[in-house]
């Protein structure tokens, strides 16, 4: 440990990983500006992975934000090419939402980066807890 209390082995690596995640978000997920954007993309992607695209009605029922905010955010995400809205095959009244292929791939990679970062932190915190225990 140096005079500032920093460990030379892991502290720098954690911040480097966090910077890498931030840089990835800025480069590949720049369309997502707000927490609501991220939550919408996560919900749309979640349902898309399960083979049941999210409908507009279901989005409103999630209660992520007011209907007006949801409409505004979805329009902006559609215009940015992040999501695709299409009529359902079996009922043209129903609008289904999916992620664009580019955003879908970028978000999967983003999730991998987050998992890698959190795995290394949880390993380091369990190691630190063991090192910090004293027997009296």
C-alpha positions as protocol buffer text, in pm:
chain_id: "A"
residue {
  index: 1
  type: UNK
  ca { x: 0 y: 0 z: 0 }
}
residue {
  index: 2
  type: UNK
  ca { x: 138 y: 342 z: -91 }
}
residue {
  index: 3
  type: UNK
  ca { x: 129 y: 658 z: 124 }
}
residue {
  index: 4
  type: UNK
  ca { x: -216 y: 751 z: -13 }
}
residue {
  index: 5
  type: UNK
  ca { x: -368 y: 420 z: 93 }
}
residue {
  index: 6
  type: UNK
  ca { x: -390 y: 278 z: -261 }
}
residue {
  index: 7
  type: UNK
  ca { x: -323 y: -85 z: -328 }
}
residue {
  index: 8
  type: UNK
  ca { x: -98 y: -131 z: -626 }
}
residue {
  index: 9
  type: UNK
  ca { x: -248 y: -463 z: -732 }
}
residue {
  index: 10
  type: UNK
  ca { x: -622 y: -407 z: -791 }
}
residue {
  index: 11
  type: UNK
  ca { x: -736 y: -49 z: -739 }
}
residue {
  index: 12
  type: UNK
  ca { x: -605 y: 81 z: -1069 }
}
residue {
  index: 13
  type: UNK
  ca { x: -750 y: -217 z: -1254 }
}
residue {
  index: 14
  type: UNK
  ca { x: -1099 y: -148 z: -1121 }
}
residue {
  index: 15
  type: UNK
  ca { x: -1095 y: 212 z: -1237 }
}
residue {
  index: 16
  type: UNK
  ca { x: -948 y: 113 z: -1570 }
}
residue {
  index: 17
  type: UNK
  ca { x: -1236 y: -131 z: -1620 }
}
residue {
  index: 18
  type: UNK
  ca { x: -1492 y: 132 z: -1523 }
}
residue {
  index: 19
  type: UNK
  ca { x: -1335 y: 373 z: -1772 }
}
residue {
  index: 20
  type: UNK
  ca { x: -1349 y: 104 z: -2040 }
}
residue {
  index: 21
  type: UNK
  ca { x: -1719 y: 45 z: -1973 }
}
residue {
  index: 22
  type: UNK
  ca { x: -1788 y: 421 z: -1987 }
}
residue {
  index: 23
  type: UNK
  ca { x: -1594 y: 455 z: -2313 }
}
residue {
  index: 24
  type: UNK
  ca { x: -1786 y: 164 z: -2462 }
}
residue {
  index: 25
  type: UNK
  ca { x: -2119 y: 322 z: -2363 }
}
residue {
  index: 26
  type: UNK
  ca { x: -2018 y: 655 z: -2513 }
}
residue {
  index: 27
  type: UNK
  ca { x: -1908 y: 498 z: -2840 }
}
residue {
  index: 28
  type: UNK
  ca { x: -2169 y: 226 z: -2899 }
}
residue {
  index: 29
  type: UNK
  ca { x: -2472 y: 324 z: -2690 }
}
residue {
  index: 30
  type: UNK
  ca { x: -2470 y: 701 z: -2737 }
}
residue {
  index: 31
  type: UNK
  ca { x: -2841 y: 689 z: -2834 }
}
residue {
  index: 32
  type: UNK
  ca { x: -2928 y: 608 z: -2472 }
}
residue {
  index: 33
  type: UNK
  ca { x: -2935 y: 937 z: -2285 }
}
residue {
  index: 34
  type: UNK
  ca { x: -3152 y: 881 z: -1979 }
}
residue {
  index: 35
  type: UNK
  ca { x: -3222 y: 616 z: -1719 }
}
residue {
  index: 36
  type: UNK
  ca { x: -3560 y: 568 z: -1886 }
}
residue {
  index: 37
  type: UNK
  ca { x: -3384 y: 497 z: -2218 }
}
residue {
  index: 38
  type: UNK
  ca { x: -3173 y: 225 z: -2055 }
}
residue {
  index: 39
  type: UNK
  ca { x: -3474 y: 74 z: -1879 }
}
residue {
  index: 40
  type: UNK
  ca { x: -3676 y: 72 z: -2202 }
}
residue {
  index: 41
  type: UNK
  ca { x: -3394 y: -96 z: -2395 }
}
residue {
  index: 42
  type: UNK
  ca { x: -3347 y: -354 z: -2118 }
}
residue {
  index: 43
  type: UNK
  ca { x: -3719 y: -440 z: -2112 }
}
residue {
  index: 44
  type: UNK
  ca { x: -3747 y: -453 z: -2491 }
}
residue {
  index: 45
  type: UNK
  ca { x: -3434 y: -669 z: -2514 }
}
residue {
  index: 46
  type: UNK
  ca { x: -3551 y: -895 z: -2231 }
}
residue {
  index: 47
  type: UNK
  ca { x: -3878 y: -971 z: -2409 }
}
residue {
  index: 48
  type: UNK
  ca { x: -3704 y: -998 z: -2746 }
}
residue {
  index: 49
  type: UNK
  ca { x: -3468 y: -1265 z: -2609 }
}
residue {
  index: 50
  type: UNK
  ca { x: -3768 y: -1467 z: -2496 }
}
residue {
  index: 51
  type: UNK
  ca { x: -3925 y: -1451 z: -2842 }
}
residue {
  index: 52
  type: UNK
  ca { x: -4216 y: -1236 z: -2726 }
}
residue {
  index: 53
  type: UNK
  ca { x: -4162 y: -876 z: -2838 }
}
residue {
  index: 54
  type: UNK
  ca { x: -4284 y: -611 z: -2599 }
}
residue {
  index: 55
  type: UNK
  ca { x: -4604 y: -433 z: -2704 }
}
residue {
  index: 56
  type: UNK
  ca { x: -4679 y: -65 z: -2655 }
}
residue {
  index: 57
  type: UNK
  ca { x: -4949 y: -153 z: -2402 }
}
residue {
  index: 58
  type: UNK
  ca { x: -4704 y: -365 z: -2203 }
}
residue {
  index: 59
  type: UNK
  ca { x: -4451 y: -80 z: -2201 }
}
residue {
  index: 60
  type: UNK
  ca { x: -4707 y: 155 z: -2050 }
}
residue {
  index: 61
  type: UNK
  ca { x: -4805 y: -104 z: -1791 }
}
residue {
  index: 62
  type: UNK
  ca { x: -4443 y: -136 z: -1674 }
}
residue {
  index: 63
  type: UNK
  ca { x: -4479 y: 206 z: -1513 }
}
residue {
  index: 64
  type: UNK
  ca { x: -4126 y: 320 z: -1607 }
}
residue {
  index: 65
  type: UNK
  ca { x: -4246 y: 678 z: -1656 }
}
residue {
  index: 66
  type: UNK
  ca { x: -4555 y: 872 z: -1755 }
}
residue {
  index: 67
  type: UNK
  ca { x: -4721 y: 780 z: -2084 }
}
residue {
  index: 68
  type: UNK
  ca { x: -4608 y: 1111 z: -2236 }
}
residue {
  index: 69
  type: UNK
  ca { x: -4246 y: 1048 z: -2135 }
}
residue {
  index: 70
  type: UNK
  ca { x: -4256 y: 691 z: -2268 }
}
residue {
  index: 71
  type: UNK
  ca { x: -4396 y: 812 z: -2601 }
}
residue {
  index: 72
  type: UNK
  ca { x: -4129 y: 1083 z: -2625 }
}
residue {
  index: 73
  type: UNK
  ca { x: -3843 y: 846 z: -2536 }
}
residue {
  index: 74
  type: UNK
  ca { x: -3965 y: 573 z: -2775 }
}
residue {
  index: 75
  type: UNK
  ca { x: -3998 y: 821 z: -3062 }
}
residue {
  index: 76
  type: UNK
  ca { x: -3646 y: 947 z: -2999 }
}
residue {
  index: 77
  type: UNK
  ca { x: -3508 y: 591 z: -2978 }
}
residue {
  index: 78
  type: UNK
  ca { x: -3690 y: 496 z: -3302 }
}
residue {
  index: 79
  type: UNK
  ca { x: -3558 y: 806 z: -3479 }
}
residue {
  index: 80
  type: UNK
  ca { x: -3206 y: 723 z: -3356 }
}
residue {
  index: 81
  type: UNK
  ca { x: -3236 y: 369 z: -3494 }
}
residue {
  index: 82
  type: UNK
  ca { x: -3209 y: 200 z: -3155 }
}
residue {
  index: 83
  type: UNK
  ca { x: -3549 y: 31 z: -3161 }
}
residue {
  index: 84
  type: UNK
  ca { x: -3789 y: -93 z: -3427 }
}
residue {
  index: 85
  type: UNK
  ca { x: -4167 y: -67 z: -3398 }
}
residue {
  index: 86
  type: UNK
  ca { x: -4369 y: -302 z: -3620 }
}
residue {
  index: 87
  type: UNK
  ca { x: -4725 y: -424 z: -3645 }
}
residue {
  index: 88
  type: UNK
  ca { x: -4783 y: -772 z: -3504 }
}
residue {
  index: 89
  type: UNK
  ca { x: -4825 y: -1048 z: -3763 }
}
residue {
  index: 90
  type: UNK
  ca { x: -5146 y: -1178 z: -3610 }
}
residue {
  index: 91
  type: UNK
  ca { x: -5309 y: -844 z: -3522 }
}
residue {
  index: 92
  type: UNK
  ca { x: -5229 y: -523 z: -3710 }
}
residue {
  index: 93
  type: UNK
  ca { x: -5363 y: -314 z: -3419 }
}
residue {
  index: 94
  type: UNK
  ca { x: -5078 y: -429 z: -3195 }
}
residue {
  index: 95
  type: UNK
  ca { x: -4738 y: -256 z: -3218 }
}
residue {
  index: 96
  type: UNK
  ca { x: -4440 y: -470 z: -3114 }
}
residue {
  index: 97
  type: UNK
  ca { x: -4105 y: -325 z: -3013 }
}
residue {
  index: 98
  type: UNK
  ca { x: -3767 y: -486 z: -3076 }
}
residue {
  index: 99
  type: UNK
  ca { x: -3409 y: -365 z: -3060 }
}
residue {
  index: 100
  type: UNK
  ca { x: -3231 y: -292 z: -3385 }
}
residue {
  index: 101
  type: UNK
  ca { x: -2966 y: -558 z: -3461 }
}
residue {
  index: 102
  type: UNK
  ca { x: -2685 y: -306 z: -3405 }
}
residue {
  index: 103
  type: UNK
  ca { x: -2810 y: -202 z: -3060 }
}
residue {
  index: 104
  type: UNK
  ca { x: -2892 y: -561 z: -2965 }
}
residue {
  index: 105
  type: UNK
  ca { x: -2531 y: -668 z: -3031 }
}
residue {
  index: 106
  type: UNK
  ca { x: -2388 y: -358 z: -2863 }
}
residue {
  index: 107
  type: UNK
  ca { x: -2605 y: -410 z: -2555 }
}
residue {
  index: 108
  type: UNK
  ca { x: -2503 y: -777 z: -2526 }
}
residue {
  index: 109
  type: UNK
  ca { x: -2138 y: -670 z: -2529 }
}
residue {
  index: 110
  type: UNK
  ca { x: -2214 y: -397 z: -2275 }
}
residue {
  index: 111
  type: UNK
  ca { x: -2372 y: -657 z: -2045 }
}
residue {
  index: 112
  type: UNK
  ca { x: -2060 y: -874 z: -2080 }
}
residue {
  index: 113
  type: UNK
  ca { x: -1839 y: -579 z: -1985 }
}
residue {
  index: 114
  type: UNK
  ca { x: -2053 y: -507 z: -1679 }
}
residue {
  index: 115
  type: UNK
  ca { x: -2048 y: -872 z: -1575 }
}
residue {
  index: 116
  type: UNK
  ca { x: -1670 y: -888 z: -1611 }
}
residue {
  index: 117
  type: UNK
  ca { x: -1628 y: -572 z: -1406 }
}
residue {
  index: 118
  type: UNK
  ca { x: -1866 y: -683 z: -1130 }
}
residue {
  index: 119
  type: UNK
  ca { x: -1715 y: -1035 z: -1114 }
}
residue {
  index: 120
  type: UNK
  ca { x: -1369 y: -893 z: -1052 }
}
residue {
  index: 121
  type: UNK
  ca { x: -1505 y: -653 z: -788 }
}
residue {
  index: 122
  type: UNK
  ca { x: -1692 y: -926 z: -600 }
}
residue {
  index: 123
  type: UNK
  ca { x: -1382 y: -1144 z: -602 }
}
residue {
  index: 124
  type: UNK
  ca { x: -1169 y: -857 z: -477 }
}
residue {
  index: 125
  type: UNK
  ca { x: -1419 y: -759 z: -204 }
}
residue {
  index: 126
  type: UNK
  ca { x: -1438 y: -1116 z: -70 }
}
residue {
  index: 127
  type: UNK
  ca { x: -1058 y: -1131 z: -67 }
}
residue {
  index: 128
  type: UNK
  ca { x: -1039 y: -795 z: 110 }
}
residue {
  index: 129
  type: UNK
  ca { x: -1289 y: -909 z: 373 }
}
residue {
  index: 130
  type: UNK
  ca { x: -1072 y: -1212 z: 446 }
}
residue {
  index: 131
  type: UNK
  ca { x: -760 y: -996 z: 472 }
}
residue {
  index: 132
  type: UNK
  ca { x: -932 y: -748 z: 703 }
}
residue {
  index: 133
  type: UNK
  ca { x: -1041 y: -997 z: 968 }
}
residue {
  index: 134
  type: UNK
  ca { x: -838 y: -1001 z: 1282 }
}
residue {
  index: 135
  type: UNK
  ca { x: -829 y: -1264 z: 1550 }
}
residue {
  index: 136
  type: UNK
  ca { x: -815 y: -1136 z: 1903 }
}
